[in-house]
Amino acid sequence: KCTFLQNAIAGTASKNDDNKDTILLSSKAKTHLTLLKADLLDGEEFWDTEIFAKAKPDFVLHTASPYFGREPEDPQEYIRPAVEGTRSVLKAAIKHDVQRVVVTSSVASIYYPAREKTYTPDDWTIENAPKISAYAKSKTLAERDAWNIIQEQQATTTSKTELSTIHPMFTIGPTLYAKEDEAADSFESASICIKIMKGKFPMVPHIKMGISDVRDVASAHILALSTPEASGKRFIMSPKTLWFEEITQIFSECKPELCIHSKVAPSFLIHAMALFSHNVARASKSLNIDYNVDSSDTEKILGLKFTPAATSVTDMMGNMVALGVAPDSATSDKGDDSNNSGGCLIS
């Protein structure tokens, strides 16, 4: 489909993640792909000599950043690998005259703490804001470091390495997992979608988020590599934000046989729960805040047409059913889930 990447591709996978190797080297990817083992904390010299010197890339997609579906006790568990990994990749890319690097950032580096406004690529998260999540802080610090490294390079060297960043929101859509993959339902987007499909969230908080189709996110990375005008740009990957009850309604309309019904949780309940949970306290900062995003650059510069939310939801639900991790019709075990946090969604 994409002629830009018809040559050999070298990728990296964690030294401790053989499952990812299997997925990446599936029949959908193995034709041009070679994997090298590397970790984000291997250091600048390792990435220079063991990865870039051997792979000799012209372009780089830096997608790795730690997230384990929880708030860590030590924020450095997320921050240090994100920042040091990005720094190692960017410095090696400059040394080896890579033409362009595209970094997978997040809308988390743009809009926290949320205010009632339309966020654009010019906006930045305040990394020292009260109750900011370790993930949002890690993505913000890592991206700022990336831009600083590129700016320093332009001022002090003859290297011409360029940078673009991609900013997904709530990313859903079909996966590359096979039915036998144990991780098919373990990543956060799948977990949330499965619980919506099973009716585990009779109440949801009145918060907004945008839907990003995983195929749009993938396409944007390639377009950001191959489009000259994308250099120096940040690309938001959702056309608009939706209240979360609107998102669950889309799920209900796309598969009415699941009988999905969600009501908005009263604000006082969320604030009461926030007294006992750091995750809820952080989410409560966005409660009732009507913000939006401006992703016009994504469409104008990259020429990308966003996949309709209903298509993303339908395809995600179909994939979860096909993998055997979500029901195809209404189930009788609603609410009987050891991983369900009290029947109220706090992401």
Disulfide bonds with the S-S distance in Angstrom:
none
